[in-house]
Amino acid sequence: MKEFDSEFCNVKYVEKDKAILLAWKKFACGDDYRNPTTFAWELLKENVGSKFIVDARNGFEDEKADVEWGFTVLLPRMTQTTCKMVCFIMNEVNDIEEEMDMWTKEFGKYFAVIKASDYENALEKMKRLLMVNVRYHIHKGKRNEFYNKVKEQGIIQSSKEEPGNYKYDYYVPKNSDDAICLMEIWTNEQAQKMHGFTEQYQKLTILKQEYVESVEIEKYWISEV
């Protein structure tokens, strides 16, 4: 079964878009809220690499007990899936905006969060990825030492685990003995910007001050990988 439908909510897997779409029909609470969201989590678990889109234009607001359940049960389950992006479809003026902001902030701790005006707009935003190519010119003879410290301090793994990161890998160019390159791919500009406030980024900044002579950075928008 790939679809859940009730008077409160419809949840389905849209195979051509690799997306789980949860569309609220009206406000829900208790099992009327938990059953469809649990079904959405099960679809995310089954469909590797799928996106999660929540259409909240006709509802969504839930009671305190459901919020607590969502934060302590549903979200931890969702973090165990391969989903990286969550999109909330909202009306331009929404009387549940405060409720949605609470959820987007909580989702933002684990996923890249996007807001859209409709389903097609959500797909368009979620298919654009930001690629950042960085070329570090390292002090002569210090390239391996720099890279080893980056690995030892957990900078690479921690960056890969950030919400919205698709790729964070170093490689050595063939045309230089002292340069090292970093390729980053992020779901959006906000995710890449938030990377700059992380502990791992601060660690890298300290290493750059010690080992790096100069940096070249290029940014591109690319299609979904």
PASEBA-1860 file (N, C-alpha, C; in nm, 3 decimals):
! residues 225
1> MKEFDSEF> 0.085/-0.120/0.000/0.000/0.000/0.000/0.088/0.124/0.000 ~ 0.062/0.217/-0.093/0.145/0.335/-0.105/0.068/0.463/-0.078 ~ -0.056/0.449/-0.025/-0.135/0.569/0.000/-0.221/0.552/0.124 ~ -0.230/0.660/0.199/-0.317/0.668/0.317/-0.415/0.781/0.290 ~ -0.544/0.756/0.318/-0.641/0.860/0.293/-0.749/0.859/0.402 ~ -0.777/0.977/0.456/-0.883/0.994/0.554/-0.948/1.129/0.531 ~ -1.048/1.161/0.612/-1.111/1.293/0.597/-1.018/1.406/0.640 ~ -0.909/1.371/0.711/-0.816/1.471/0.761/-0.690/1.487/0.676
9> CNVKYVEK> -0.648/1.379/0.611/-0.516/1.383/0.546/-0.503/1.279/0.436 ~ -0.422/1.312/0.337/-0.385/1.216/0.233/-0.233/1.207/0.228 ~ -0.181/1.086/0.228/-0.036/1.065/0.222/-0.008/0.965/0.110 ~ 0.087/0.998/0.023/0.120/0.906/-0.085/0.264/0.924/-0.129 ~ 0.316/0.820/-0.194/0.449/0.826/-0.254/0.433/0.857/-0.401 ~ 0.489/0.968/-0.446/0.483/1.007/-0.587/0.613/0.956/-0.651 ~ 0.602/0.843/-0.716/0.723/0.773/-0.764/0.803/0.855/-0.863 ~ 0.737/0.921/-0.958/0.809/0.995/-1.062/0.891/1.111/-1.004
17> DKAILLAW> 0.849/1.161/-0.888/0.919/1.273/-0.824/1.005/1.230/-0.706 ~ 0.999/1.101/-0.672/1.069/1.049/-0.554/1.036/1.132/-0.431 ~ 0.906/1.155/-0.411/0.861/1.242/-0.303/0.746/1.178/-0.225 ~ 0.749/1.198/-0.094/0.637/1.163/-0.009/0.556/1.290/0.011 ~ 0.431/1.290/-0.031/0.345/1.407/-0.018/0.240/1.382/0.090 ~ 0.244/1.463/0.193/0.145/1.458/0.301/0.062/1.585/0.292 ~ -0.066/1.570/0.255/-0.152/1.687/0.235/-0.264/1.687/0.339 ~ -0.261/1.789/0.424/-0.367/1.802/0.525/-0.493/1.858/0.460
25> KKFACGDD> -0.608/1.799/0.496/-0.736/1.848/0.446/-0.802/1.943/0.546 ~ -0.774/1.920/0.674/-0.824/2.008/0.781/-0.745/1.978/0.907 ~ -0.766/2.057/1.010/-0.692/2.039/1.134/-0.719/1.901/1.192 ~ -0.615/1.843/1.254/-0.628/1.708/1.308/-0.555/1.698/1.441 ~ -0.595/1.601/1.521/-0.526/1.575/1.648/-0.540/1.427/1.682 ~ -0.465/1.383/1.782/-0.472/1.243/1.825/-0.436/1.148/1.712 ~ -0.508/1.038/1.702/-0.480/0.938/1.598/-0.501/0.994/1.459 ~ -0.593/1.090/1.445/-0.616/1.151/1.314/-0.493/1.226/1.265
33> YRNPTTFA> -0.408/1.268/1.357/-0.281/1.332/1.323/-0.166/1.231/1.318 ~ -0.162/1.142/1.415/-0.048/1.050/1.427/-0.046/0.939/1.323 ~ -0.163/0.888/1.286/-0.166/0.779/1.188/-0.110/0.819/1.052 ~ -0.153/0.932/0.994/-0.095/0.969/0.864/0.053/1.007/0.871 ~ 0.094/1.072/0.979/0.236/1.109/0.989/0.323/0.985/1.009 ~ 0.272/0.887/1.083/0.345/0.761/1.097/0.355/0.689/0.963 ~ 0.247/0.693/0.886/0.248/0.632/0.753/0.350/0.701/0.663 ~ 0.359/0.833/0.674/0.458/0.907/0.595/0.599/0.864/0.633
41> WELLKENV> 0.624/0.847/0.762/0.756/0.801/0.806/0.787/0.663/0.747 ~ 0.688/0.573/0.745/0.709/0.439/0.689/0.742/0.446/0.541 ~ 0.677/0.537/0.468/0.708/0.555/0.326/0.850/0.609/0.307 ~ 0.891/0.701/0.392/1.027/0.756/0.385/1.129/0.646/0.408 ~ 1.099/0.558/0.501/1.190/0.448/0.534/1.201/0.350/0.418 ~ 1.091/0.327/0.350/1.088/0.229/0.240/1.151/0.283/0.111 ~ 1.139/0.413/0.088/1.181/0.472/-0.040/1.307/0.555/-0.020 ~ 1.419/0.493/-0.047/1.550/0.553/-0.021/1.569/0.681/-0.103
49> GSKFIVDA> 1.617/0.785/-0.035/1.648/0.909/-0.104/1.529/0.996/-0.139 ~ 1.412/0.965/-0.083/1.293/1.043/-0.117/1.286/1.173/-0.038 ~ 1.213/1.269/-0.093/1.191/1.398/-0.028/1.060/1.391/0.050 ~ 1.042/1.483/0.143/0.919/1.489/0.222/0.855/1.626/0.203 ~ 0.734/1.626/0.147/0.663/1.750/0.121/0.533/1.750/0.201 ~ 0.513/1.855/0.280/0.393/1.868/0.362/0.311/1.986/0.310 ~ 0.191/1.956/0.264/0.100/2.061/0.218/0.013/2.103/0.336 ~ 0.044/2.219/0.393/-0.024/2.266/0.514/-0.123/2.380/0.485
57> RNGFEDEK> -0.164/2.394/0.362/-0.251/2.507/0.328/-0.392/2.493/0.387 ~ -0.434/2.369/0.416/-0.569/2.348/0.468/-0.573/2.298/0.612 ~ -0.459/2.300/0.677/-0.459/2.251/0.814/-0.318/2.228/0.864 ~ -0.306/2.152/0.970/-0.178/2.109/1.026/-0.172/2.130/1.176 ~ -0.226/2.239/1.227/-0.209/2.272/1.368/-0.255/2.156/1.455 ~ -0.174/2.122/1.556/-0.206/2.010/1.642/-0.196/2.048/1.789 ~ -0.246/1.961/1.873/-0.250/1.990/2.016/-0.115/1.964/2.082 ~ -0.101/2.013/2.205/0.026/2.006/2.277/0.079/1.863/2.284
65> ADVEWGFT> -0.009/1.767/2.313/0.034/1.627/2.324/0.088/1.575/2.192 ~ 0.026/1.620/2.081/0.072/1.576/1.949/0.205/1.642/1.912 ~ 0.222/1.767/1.951/0.350/1.834/1.928/0.462/1.760/2.002 ~ 0.437/1.727/2.127/0.537/1.655/2.206/0.568/1.519/2.144 ~ 0.463/1.449/2.099/0.483/1.320/2.031/0.564/1.339/1.903 ~ 0.533/1.443/1.829/0.606/1.469/1.704/0.753/1.494/1.728 ~ 0.784/1.572/1.832/0.923/1.607/1.861/1.001/1.488/1.919 ~ 0.936/1.407/2.003/1.008/1.301/2.075/1.001/1.164/2.007
73> VLLPRMTQ> 0.901/1.143/1.922/0.884/1.012/1.858/0.900/1.020/1.706 ~ 0.820/1.104/1.643/0.819/1.108/1.497/0.951/1.157/1.438 ~ 0.999/1.273/1.484/1.122/1.329/1.427/1.243/1.238/1.446 ~ 1.265/1.182/1.564/1.378/1.088/1.578/1.369/0.971/1.481 ~ 1.247/0.924/1.454/1.231/0.815/1.356/1.269/0.863/1.216 ~ 1.225/0.983/1.182/1.253/1.036/1.049/1.401/1.058/1.026 ~ 1.475/1.093/1.131/1.619/1.115/1.114/1.692/0.986/1.079 ~ 1.629/0.872/1.102/1.692/0.744/1.069/1.668/0.703/0.924
81> TTCKMVCF> 1.592/0.783/0.849/1.571/0.755/0.707/1.678/0.827/0.625 ~ 1.670/0.811/0.493/1.768/0.876/0.405/1.721/1.012/0.356 ~ 1.608/1.059/0.407/1.555/1.189/0.366/1.650/1.301/0.410 ~ 1.674/1.397/0.321/1.761/1.511/0.351/1.687/1.644/0.346 ~ 1.573/1.646/0.274/1.502/1.771/0.254/1.355/1.759/0.292 ~ 1.303/1.862/0.357/1.162/1.871/0.391/1.109/2.004/0.340 ~ 0.995/2.001/0.274/0.935/2.124/0.223/0.794/2.141/0.278 ~ 0.763/2.260/0.326/0.629/2.294/0.372/0.562/2.385/0.271
89> IMNEVNDI> 0.448/2.342/0.219/0.369/2.425/0.128/0.271/2.506/0.213 ~ 0.278/2.638/0.199/0.195/2.726/0.281/0.135/2.836/0.196 ~ 0.018/2.884/0.240/-0.040/3.002/0.177/0.045/3.123/0.211 ~ 0.038/3.226/0.128/0.117/3.346/0.151/0.084/3.410/0.286 ~ -0.044/3.413/0.319/-0.088/3.458/0.451/-0.154/3.339/0.518 ~ -0.095/3.292/0.627/-0.140/3.167/0.687/-0.167/3.188/0.835 ~ -0.288/3.151/0.879/-0.324/3.173/1.019/-0.260/3.071/1.114 ~ -0.184/2.975/1.059/-0.111/2.881/1.145/0.040/2.899/1.126
97> EEEMDMWT> 0.079/3.017/1.081/0.220/3.042/1.050/0.308/3.023/1.174 ~ 0.261/3.068/1.290/0.341/3.053/1.411/0.363/2.906/1.443 ~ 0.258/2.826/1.427/0.270/2.681/1.449/0.370/2.620/1.351 ~ 0.361/2.661/1.225/0.450/2.608/1.123/0.594/2.647/1.149 ~ 0.616/2.771/1.193/0.753/2.814/1.222/0.815/2.729/1.333 ~ 0.734/2.690/1.430/0.783/2.604/1.535/0.830/2.471/1.478 ~ 0.751/2.416/1.385/0.787/2.288/1.325/0.906/2.302/1.229 ~ 0.909/2.410/1.150/1.021/2.426/1.058/1.153/2.440/1.134
105> KEFGKYFA> 1.149/2.509/1.249/1.270/2.522/1.330/1.315/2.387/1.384 ~ 1.218/2.306/1.426/1.253/2.175/1.481/1.304/2.082/1.371 ~ 1.236/2.082/1.256/1.283/2.003/1.142/1.421/2.049/1.097 ~ 1.445/2.181/1.107/1.571/2.237/1.063/1.691/2.189/1.142 ~ 1.669/2.127/1.258/1.780/2.070/1.334/1.835/1.945/1.268 ~ 1.754/1.883/1.180/1.792/1.755/1.120/1.789/1.755/0.968 ~ 1.710/1.845/0.908/1.691/1.844/0.763/1.707/1.986/0.707 ~ 1.732/1.993/0.578/1.722/2.121/0.509/1.573/2.148/0.490
113> VIKASDYE> 1.527/2.266/0.531/1.385/2.298/0.526/1.360/2.407/0.423 ~ 1.260/2.385/0.339/1.223/2.478/0.233/1.075/2.509/0.245 ~ 1.036/2.632/0.211/0.894/2.668/0.203/0.858/2.696/0.058 ~ 0.739/2.654/0.019/0.696/2.671/-0.120/0.549/2.710/-0.125 ~ 0.507/2.756/-0.244/0.369/2.803/-0.261/0.276/2.693/-0.309 ~ 0.330/2.591/-0.379/0.250/2.479/-0.425/0.343/2.361/-0.454 ~ 0.287/2.250/-0.500/0.365/2.128/-0.519/0.473/2.145/-0.626 ~ 0.437/2.205/-0.737/0.535/2.224/-0.845/0.648/2.316/-0.800
121> NALEKMKR> 0.614/2.419/-0.727/0.715/2.510/-0.673/0.807/2.438/-0.576 ~ 0.750/2.346/-0.498/0.830/2.266/-0.404/0.931/2.180/-0.480 ~ 0.885/2.112/-0.585/0.975/2.028/-0.664/1.087/2.109/-0.728 ~ 1.050/2.226/-0.781/1.149/2.312/-0.845/1.259/2.351/-0.747 ~ 1.219/2.391/-0.627/1.317/2.434/-0.527/1.402/2.317/-0.478 ~ 1.342/2.200/-0.467/1.413/2.086/-0.410/1.508/2.019/-0.509 ~ 1.491/2.049/-0.638/1.578/1.989/-0.739/1.702/2.074/-0.767 ~ 1.706/2.196/-0.714/1.823/2.282/-0.732/1.918/2.264/-0.615
129> LLMVNVRY> 2.042/2.229/-0.645/2.143/2.209/-0.542/2.257/2.308/-0.562 ~ 2.318/2.347/-0.452/2.429/2.441/-0.457/2.561/2.366/-0.446 ~ 2.643/2.377/-0.550/2.777/2.316/-0.547/2.880/2.424/-0.516 ~ 2.969/2.394/-0.422/3.076/2.485/-0.385/3.209/2.413/-0.406 ~ 3.291/2.464/-0.496/3.424/2.410/-0.520/3.528/2.502/-0.457 ~ 3.607/2.447/-0.366/3.708/2.525/-0.295/3.846/2.468/-0.326 ~ 3.939/2.556/-0.359/4.078/2.514/-0.384/4.168/2.585/-0.283 ~ 4.230/2.506/-0.195/4.321/2.559/-0.094/4.464/2.548/-0.144
137> HIHKGKRN> 4.539/2.657/-0.136/4.682/2.654/-0.165/4.755/2.646/-0.031 ~ 4.814/2.529/-0.006/4.874/2.498/0.124/5.022/2.537/0.126 ~ 5.072/2.574/0.242/5.216/2.601/0.255/5.295/2.480/0.207 ~ 5.403/2.505/0.138/5.482/2.402/0.072/5.517/2.287/0.168 ~ 5.486/2.166/0.122/5.520/2.047/0.199/5.426/2.015/0.314 ~ 5.316/2.091/0.329/5.228/2.074/0.444/5.090/2.017/0.407 ~ 5.071/1.980/0.280/4.938/1.938/0.236/4.888/1.815/0.310 ~ 4.969/1.711/0.319/4.926/1.589/0.387/4.898/1.613/0.535
145> EFYNKVKE> 4.981/1.697/0.596/4.961/1.729/0.738/4.828/1.801/0.759 ~ 4.797/1.893/0.670/4.670/1.965/0.677/4.553/1.869/0.664 ~ 4.556/1.784/0.563/4.445/1.691/0.538/4.428/1.594/0.654 ~ 4.539/1.543/0.705/4.531/1.448/0.817/4.466/1.512/0.940 ~ 4.495/1.638/0.964/4.434/1.706/1.078/4.285/1.731/1.055 ~ 4.249/1.760/0.931/4.107/1.776/0.897/4.031/1.646/0.928 ~ 4.091/1.533/0.891/4.028/1.403/0.917/4.025/1.372/1.066 ~ 4.139/1.391/1.133/4.150/1.357/1.274/4.052/1.436/1.361
153> QGIIQSSK> 4.024/1.559/1.323/3.935/1.644/1.402/3.787/1.623/1.368 ~ 3.760/1.528/1.280/3.621/1.493/1.248/3.548/1.596/1.164 ~ 3.621/1.684/1.099/3.558/1.792/1.022/3.478/1.737/0.904 ~ 3.533/1.639/0.835/3.466/1.584/0.717/3.337/1.513/0.755 ~ 3.345/1.421/0.850/3.227/1.344/0.889/3.119/1.432/0.949 ~ 3.159/1.526/1.034/3.060/1.616/1.096/2.990/1.702/0.992 ~ 3.064/1.746/0.891/3.005/1.828/0.785/2.906/1.746/0.703 ~ 2.940/1.620/0.675/2.850/1.533/0.599/2.720/1.506/0.674
161> EEPGNYKY> 2.725/1.513/0.804/2.606/1.484/0.886/2.518/1.607/0.908 ~ 2.559/1.722/0.857/2.479/1.844/0.874/2.350/1.837/0.791 ~ 2.243/1.899/0.842/2.120/1.907/0.762/2.146/1.976/0.629 ~ 2.103/1.911/0.521/2.116/1.974/0.390/2.245/1.946/0.316 ~ 2.334/1.865/0.372/2.459/1.835/0.300/2.445/1.708/0.217 ~ 2.480/1.717/0.089/2.481/1.601/0.000/2.623/1.547/-0.019 ~ 2.721/1.636/-0.016/2.857/1.592/-0.043/2.955/1.688/0.025 ~ 3.060/1.630/0.083/3.166/1.711/0.144/3.293/1.624/0.139
169> DYYVPKNS> 3.370/1.639/0.031/3.486/1.553/0.009/3.607/1.633/-0.040 ~ 3.724/1.594/0.010/3.851/1.653/-0.035/3.913/1.563/-0.140 ~ 3.986/1.626/-0.233/4.063/1.548/-0.330/4.186/1.626/-0.370 ~ 4.284/1.555/-0.420/4.413/1.615/-0.457/4.420/1.634/-0.608 ~ 4.438/1.756/-0.657/4.448/1.779/-0.801/4.582/1.727/-0.856 ~ 4.581/1.684/-0.982/4.702/1.628/-1.042/4.803/1.736/-1.082 ~ 4.757/1.858/-1.098/4.844/1.963/-1.153/4.912/2.048/-1.045 ~ 4.913/2.000/-0.919/4.975/2.079/-0.813/5.025/1.989/-0.701
177> DDAICLME> 5.142/2.025/-0.646/5.197/1.949/-0.534/5.149/2.002/-0.400 ~ 5.093/2.122/-0.397/5.059/2.183/-0.270/4.912/2.223/-0.256 ~ 4.834/2.208/-0.361/4.691/2.243/-0.353/4.609/2.122/-0.309 ~ 4.497/2.150/-0.244/4.399/2.046/-0.213/4.262/2.108/-0.235 ~ 4.169/2.029/-0.290/4.038/2.082/-0.327/3.928/2.019/-0.242 ~ 3.824/2.095/-0.222/3.707/2.051/-0.147/3.584/2.072/-0.232 ~ 3.504/1.966/-0.248/3.376/1.978/-0.318/3.263/1.963/-0.216 ~ 3.178/2.065/-0.211/3.060/2.062/-0.124/2.935/2.071/-0.210
185> IWTNEQAQ> 2.831/1.996/-0.174/2.701/2.010/-0.238/2.596/2.022/-0.127 ~ 2.515/2.129/-0.137/2.414/2.159/-0.036/2.277/2.170/-0.100 ~ 2.174/2.145/-0.020/2.039/2.151/-0.073/1.995/2.293/-0.105 ~ 2.050/2.391/-0.035/2.015/2.531/-0.063/2.117/2.624/0.001 ~ 2.104/2.752/-0.026/2.199/2.850/0.026/2.194/2.858/0.178 ~ 2.074/2.841/0.235/2.061/2.852/0.380/2.139/2.741/0.450 ~ 2.133/2.619/0.397/2.206/2.508/0.457/2.356/2.534/0.451 ~ 2.403/2.586/0.338/2.546/2.616/0.325/2.586/2.731/0.417
193> KMHGFTEQ> 2.499/2.828/0.432/2.526/2.941/0.521/2.535/2.894/0.667 ~ 2.445/2.807/0.709/2.444/2.758/0.847/2.570/2.677/0.877 ~ 2.628/2.616/0.776/2.753/2.542/0.792/2.862/2.632/0.851 ~ 2.857/2.760/0.814/2.958/2.854/0.861/2.950/2.886/1.009 ~ 2.845/2.840/1.076/2.830/2.866/1.220/2.855/2.740/1.304 ~ 2.898/2.632/1.240/2.916/2.506/1.312/3.054/2.495/1.376 ~ 3.063/2.404/1.470/3.191/2.379/1.539/3.296/2.329/1.442 ~ 3.257/2.241/1.349/3.352/2.186/1.253/3.407/2.295/1.161
201> YQKLTILK> 3.323/2.393/1.127/3.372/2.502/1.043/3.472/2.588/1.119 ~ 3.448/2.608/1.247/3.542/2.685/1.329/3.676/2.613/1.341 ~ 3.671/2.482/1.353/3.795/2.402/1.357/3.873/2.418/1.227 ~ 3.800/2.412/1.114/3.865/2.427/0.984/3.926/2.566/0.969 ~ 3.858/2.667/1.020/3.909/2.804/1.012/4.044/2.816/1.083 ~ 4.056/2.752/1.197/4.182/2.755/1.273/4.292/2.686/1.194 ~ 4.260/2.572/1.133/4.360/2.500/1.052/4.400/2.582/0.930 ~ 4.305/2.650/0.870/4.335/2.733/0.752/4.434/2.845/0.788
209> QEYVESVE> 4.417/2.901/0.905/4.507/3.008/0.948/4.650/2.957/0.960 ~ 4.665/2.830/0.994/4.799/2.773/1.012/4.860/2.721/0.883 ~ 4.776/2.664/0.793/4.831/2.590/0.679/4.804/2.653/0.541 ~ 4.704/2.738/0.529/4.659/2.781/0.396/4.715/2.919/0.359 ~ 4.773/2.927/0.238/4.823/3.055/0.187/4.712/3.136/0.121 ~ 4.627/3.070/0.042/4.519/3.140/-0.028/4.409/3.040/-0.063 ~ 4.291/3.095/-0.094/4.173/3.012/-0.123/4.102/3.065/-0.246 ~ 4.057/2.973/-0.332/3.973/3.007/-0.447/3.839/2.935/-0.429
217> IEKYWISE> 3.729/3.009/-0.447/3.597/2.950/-0.427/3.509/2.978/-0.548 ~ 3.441/2.874/-0.596/3.344/2.888/-0.705/3.213/2.823/-0.660 ~ 3.100/2.888/-0.692/2.969/2.836/-0.657/2.884/2.820/-0.784 ~ 2.808/2.709/-0.790/2.723/2.683/-0.905/2.589/2.625/-0.857 ~ 2.483/2.654/-0.931/2.357/2.585/-0.912/2.355/2.466/-1.007 ~ 2.324/2.348/-0.955/2.322/2.229/-1.040/2.188/2.158/-1.024 ~ 2.161/2.064/-1.116/2.042/1.983/-1.105/2.063/1.877/-0.999 ~ 1.954/1.818/-0.957/1.956/1.719/-0.851/2.052/1.605/-0.886
225> V> 2.134/1.560/-0.787/2.227/1.449/-0.809/2.160/1.318/-0.773
END
